[in-house]
Amino acid sequence: MKLSGKRILLGVTGSIAAYKTVYLLRRLVEEGADVIVVMTVAAAKFISPLTFQVLSKKPVPIEMFDLNQGSEITHIYLGRNADMILIAPATANMIGKMASGICDDLLSTILGAANCPVMMAPAMDSEMYENPVVRRNISSLRQIGVDFIGPQSGSLASGATGIGRMSEPEEILSFAVDKLTAHNDMEGKVILVTAGPTRESIDPARYISNMSSGKMGYAIAGAARKRGGKVIMISGPTALTPPSGIDCIHVTTTEEMYTSVMNRLAEADVVIMAAAVSDFRPVEKSDTKIKKGESVTLNLVKTTDILSEIQRKKGRQLIVGFAAETEDLIENARVKLKSKHLDLIVANDISHPEAGFEKDTNMVTVIDKWGGITGYPVMPKSEVADRILDHVLKRMGPGNG
Ligand SMILES: Cc1cc2nc3c(=O)[nH]c(=O)nc-3n(C[C@H](O)[C@H](O)[C@H](O)COP(=O)(O)O)c2cc1C
């Protein structure tokens, strides 16, 4: 059973191809998946919800405002509890709604709140599929990490022959298996991630910090966990909730982060330093709040360079650093890679409008000490996290952890 323990939300939309989804559901269940089916109102015109209910052994939610669903907010908890949302068939309408952020029924609202991988198996007439708006919607969903399976060419429900047929259930199943099981490739590895900014107090009310939101580090921690790794995250102050299932240590200052990293370093197979620590701290912290109107001169001293310290204590670990730059990105990153004796460095141009601090997307170049350099387009940080982990695994090799 290839999908044992995997939770799949199977979304069914209004296409004739919904009859094939009955078989897809059977196969998913046979492979051990825990499937909940959510239908659109249009889908229920094609196939009775009862069919899916019997095969999944669960009620089939359709309506957004159904009081029988209990007290939890259905669209949030359904999406949150899934390892994958699979929409098969996916109508032009649902693809367009997700691409535009429209949430006007239960399934589109689940997609709007989704924080797990989303896969779509489109089904529609060729004219619809070739429509530039549909193509554009598919392309923009791909850019945010949605996977598309098919459609295929063949005979269509309209009687015509052309592209638009939903992929066969076995193909969709195998795609889902690949996507969900590829995520256990960090099993047995311990990943130490630092995230967020650090803060250095000036007085009881003020501090020096930086713009880091922690999103990149949290995304790496979440991705490593999802791929089966044991994750220790040392986080500076952020507004984010740590991913579930990880060991999160909250710190405030660079010194605290340094101490925590050193305390846990020996456990780690991989150390990913995604935090943007405060490089300086005031020489003295005032015990009382500095009064307004006074002219203040801050004397700053360098904080501990955690990356350099790790390098000295480094044994078998793979060490990954980040270089947030505004100019000469690759050159500066290469210098840092070498001077800190890192294995990999993730360079990002924080002056790019869709990359860097506080953004949900990032555009990175991964450079390794063996001469490899890979540039990526703008992607969601969750996707960037997976690409970074792919590089880490490639460099660790089997039995290297
Ligand atoms: C018989 C019939 C077949 C349809 N097949 C498709 C289809 O394969 N793909 C599609 O995008 N729309 C198809 N539609 C149109 C959709 O059902 C319609 O756009 C609907 O609003 C989709 O709603 P939903 O996305 O909420 O399920 C079909 C409509 C009818 C009446």
The ligand as a MOL file (V3000), in Angstrom:
LIG
                    3D

  0  0  0     0  0            999 V3000
M  V30 BEGIN CTAB
M  V30 COUNTS 31 33 0 0 0
M  V30 BEGIN ATOM
M  V30 1 C -22.6980 18.2070 -19.8040 0
M  V30 2 C -21.6800 19.1950 -19.3340 0
M  V30 3 C -20.3510 18.8640 -19.3610 0
M  V30 4 C -19.3900 19.7650 -18.9300 0
M  V30 5 N -18.0920 19.4010 -18.9700 0
M  V30 6 C -17.1420 20.2810 -18.5940 0
M  V30 7 C -15.7860 19.9340 -18.6310 0
M  V30 8 O -15.3900 18.8110 -18.9780 0
M  V30 9 N -14.8830 20.8470 -18.2610 0
M  V30 10 C -15.2210 22.1020 -17.8470 0
M  V30 11 O -14.3260 22.9030 -17.5420 0
M  V30 12 N -16.5250 22.4390 -17.7810 0
M  V30 13 C -17.4950 21.5750 -18.1380 0
M  V30 14 N -18.8140 21.9380 -18.0650 0
M  V30 15 C -19.1430 23.2600 -17.5500 0
M  V30 16 C -19.0290 23.3030 -16.0420 0
M  V30 17 O -19.8470 22.2990 -15.4520 0
M  V30 18 C -19.4150 24.6890 -15.5410 0
M  V30 19 O -18.4500 25.6280 -15.9660 0
M  V30 20 C -19.5820 24.7410 -14.0500 0
M  V30 21 O -19.8950 26.0650 -13.6780 0
M  V30 22 C -18.3360 24.2830 -13.3230 0
M  V30 23 O -18.4970 24.4370 -11.9350 0
M  V30 24 P -17.4280 23.9240 -10.9060 0
M  V30 25 O -16.1040 24.3630 -11.4130 0
M  V30 26 O -17.8240 24.6490 -9.6340 0
M  V30 27 O -17.5870 22.4730 -10.7480 0
M  V30 28 C -19.7910 21.0380 -18.4740 0
M  V30 29 C -21.1270 21.3640 -18.4180 0
M  V30 30 C -22.0670 20.4540 -18.8550 0
M  V30 31 C -23.5200 20.8280 -18.7790 0
M  V30 END ATOM
M  V30 BEGIN BOND
M  V30 1 1 1 2
M  V30 2 1 2 3
M  V30 3 2 2 30
M  V30 4 2 3 4
M  V30 5 1 4 5
M  V30 6 1 4 28
M  V30 7 2 5 6
M  V30 8 1 6 7
M  V30 9 1 6 13
M  V30 10 2 7 8
M  V30 11 1 7 9
M  V30 12 1 9 10
M  V30 13 2 10 11
M  V30 14 1 10 12
M  V30 15 2 12 13
M  V30 16 1 13 14
M  V30 17 1 14 15
M  V30 18 1 14 28
M  V30 19 1 15 16
M  V30 20 1 16 17
M  V30 21 1 16 18
M  V30 22 1 18 19
M  V30 23 1 18 20
M  V30 24 1 20 21
M  V30 25 1 20 22
M  V30 26 1 22 23
M  V30 27 1 23 24
M  V30 28 2 24 25
M  V30 29 1 24 26
M  V30 30 1 24 27
M  V30 31 2 28 29
M  V30 32 1 29 30
M  V30 33 1 30 31
M  V30 END BOND
M  V30 END CTAB
M  END
